Amino acid sequence: MTENQPKDPLHGVTLEKLLTVLVDNFGWPALAGQVNINCFKSDPSIKSSLKFLRRTPWARKEVETLYLDFVEGLLKPDMSSKSKRRSAPAPATKKVSSAKPAADSPWNNHPLLTNKPKSQ
C-alpha cells in the first residue's frame, strides 16, 4: 500500500550535502553575507558549521531556506542581495504602554516622568 507523503524538498538531503552545495555555489564570504553567523565568517569549515547548525535551530532554518531558494531558482550564485530571498515574517514589535499611573501613585512626582520644568 502506498501512502501519500507530503512533499518535503529537504527529504533525503543531509545537512552536510546542503551546506556543501551552498559553499560550492556561493563560497563562504557570500554565505556569511546571506546568513550572519560567525562560523561562516571566521575560519569557516564544513565541520565547524555543521556543529553550529545542528545546535542552533534558527541558523539551520536560515541555511535551509537559502538552500531551498537556490534549488527553486529564486537565488542564483551571482545574486548577492538578500532582497531576492524569501523572508521569514517580521518579528512582532513590542507595544509600549501609554497608560499613566494612578492619581495617588508615587510615580507621579518622579523627575523623569514629569514634563514640568523644575524651578530653582
C-alpha positions in Angstrom: 0.0 0.0 0.0 1.4 3.4 -0.9 0.7 6.3 1.3 0.8 9.9 0.1 3.7 11.6 1.7 3.8 15.4 1.9 6.4 16.8 -0.5 9.4 17.8 1.6 12.1 19.3 -0.6 14.7 18.6 2.1 13.8 14.9 2.3 16.9 12.8 1.8 19.2 15.8 1.8 21.7 15.8 4.6 22.8 19.0 6.3 26.4 18.3 5.1 25.2 17.9 1.5 23.1 21.0 1.7 26.0 23.0 3.1 28.5 21.6 0.6 26.2 22.6 -2.3 25.9 26.2 -0.9 29.6 26.6 -0.4 30.4 25.2 -3.8 28.0 27.6 -5.5 28.3 30.7 -3.3 31.5 30.5 -1.3 32.0 31.3 2.4 32.0 35.1 2.0 28.7 35.2 0.2 27.2 32.8 2.7 28.3 35.0 5.5 26.6 37.9 3.8 23.4 36.0 3.5 23.4 34.4 6.9 25.1 36.4 9.6 26.8 33.7 11.7 30.5 33.6 12.8 31.1 30.1 11.6 30.7 31.4 8.1 32.9 34.4 8.7 35.8 33.4 10.9 37.9 30.4 9.8 35.0 28.7 8.1 34.8 24.9 7.6 32.2 22.4 6.9 32.8 20.6 10.2 32.5 23.7 12.4 29.5 24.9 10.5 27.7 21.6 10.8 28.4 21.5 14.6 26.9 25.0 15.0 23.9 24.5 12.7 23.0 21.2 14.4 22.9 23.0 17.7 21.2 26.3 16.6 17.7 25.8 15.1 17.3 29.4 13.9 20.6 29.3 12.0 19.8 25.9 10.5 16.4 27.2 9.3 18.1 30.2 7.6 20.6 28.0 5.8 17.8 25.5 4.8 15.7 28.5 3.4 18.7 29.7 1.5 19.2 26.2 0.0 15.5 25.9 -0.9 15.7 29.3 -2.6 18.7 28.2 -4.6 17.2 24.8 -5.6 13.9 26.5 -6.6 15.8 29.1 -8.7 14.9 32.1 -6.5 18.5 32.6 -5.7 21.5 32.3 -8.1 25.2 32.4 -7.2 25.6 35.9 -8.8 22.8 37.4 -6.6 24.3 39.0 -3.6 21.3 40.9 -2.1 19.0 39.4 0.5 16.0 41.1 -1.2 15.6 38.3 -3.7 15.3 35.7 -0.9 12.1 34.6 0.6 12.0 36.0 4.1 10.5 35.0 7.4 7.7 37.1 8.7 8.9 40.2 10.6 9.1 39.7 14.3 6.3 41.3 16.3 7.3 44.7 17.7 6.9 45.3 21.4 4.0 47.6 22.3 4.8 50.4 24.7 2.0 51.1 27.1 0.7 54.7 27.1 -1.1 54.1 30.4 -0.4 56.7 33.1 0.0 55.9 36.8 -3.0 56.4 39.1 -3.5 59.8 40.6 -2.2 58.8 44.0 0.9 56.9 42.6 4.3 57.9 43.9 5.5 57.8 40.2 3.5 61.0 39.5 6.3 63.1 41.0 9.2 61.2 39.5 11.6 63.7 37.8 12.0 61.5 34.6 8.2 61.2 34.2 7.2 64.8 34.7 7.2 67.3 31.9 7.2 70.3 34.3 10.4 72.3 34.4 12.0 72.4 37.8 12.1 75.8 39.4 15.4 76.7 41.0 
